[in-house]
Amino acid sequence: MALDRVLLAAPRGWCAGVDRAVDIVERALDLFGPPVYVRKQIVHNRHVVEGLERRGAIFVDEVDEVPEGSLCILSAHGSAPSVYETAERRNLRLIDATCPLVTKVHVEAIRFRKRERTIILIGHAGHEEVEGTMGQAPERTILVQDTEEAERVEVPDPDNVSYITQTTLSVDDTKDILATLRRRFPNISGPTKSDICYATTNRQAAVKVLADRAPLVLVIGAPNSSNSKRMVEVARQCGAASYLIEDETQIDPAWLDGITDVGLSSSASAPEWLVDRVLDYLNAAEVEEVRVVDEDVSFPLPREVAASRS
């Protein structure tokens, strides 16, 4: 294997919501000591989760698994109201690590529910963010996953429909779904600003540039990460071969046969040290950073962990 060049996407890696969520768990461990319980994976990356487990974080599927009165952190993907209700009954000390951009979608769902509108949620069934968002107005929300479902969806009143979306969708696929919904429901309303988060949009834009310049694009991420999988799909739609890898051990040398240039990016839940490991493995003669846009977004920490580390 003798690579001439790795084209390294910028921006890549952790978004502000992931950085905040991981920081919350780390600060909670510093301030309160282990164990700290976390509902679901704090972010969708096993390397991050395993690192926090080594420090004393305990990950559970639901809050009813947490001992009564214990400290529990809710993951970045958001939770349904029923989760908070269960936590209150169990007298848990909650710290909410929900990404503020997911909270924005929850607020929209509540607003449309209060206006008694049917809510079409564009997203992927089974994803934790979708489950949390649907929980804001379960009796009024219909999940639509693709253009075929958008063509078939039926609503009680076609003139009283609103839409919201998962934050980590394919930008291009979502445009197609929205075009179908707007054709079928001309009076449909939606958020004033796209629900797809800045980091998802920026990383997909960067992957498009990589796919235009390299025949192979590798995306570092997790198989249960929506934004990771969408990045791979975008690269393939642009004509490049593309694979999702959790780390350098999942690279098949056969992918690199006859390849001189490789595009490399990482999803919003993948830490930069994994990028370094993959770069070391690829051992290219040159690494060229391909900067598409600058990011300077940050979110404040919740008051429970805003104090400085000891």
ABEGO torsion letter per residue (X at the ends): XBBABBBBBOBBEBBAAAAAAAAAAAAAAAAAEOBBBBBEBABBBAAAAAAAAAAGBBBBABAAABBBGBBBBBBAAEBBAAAAAAAAAAGBBBBBABBAAAAAAAAAAAAAAAAGBBBBBBBBBGBAAAAAAAAABAAABBBBABAAAAAABBBABAABBBBBBBAABBAAAAAAAAAAAAAABAABBBBABBABBAAAAAAAAAAAAAAAABABBBBBBBAABAAAAAAAAAAAAAGBBBBBBABAAABBAAAABGBABBBBBBBAABBAAAAAAAAAAAGBABBBBBBABBBABBBBBBAAAABBBX
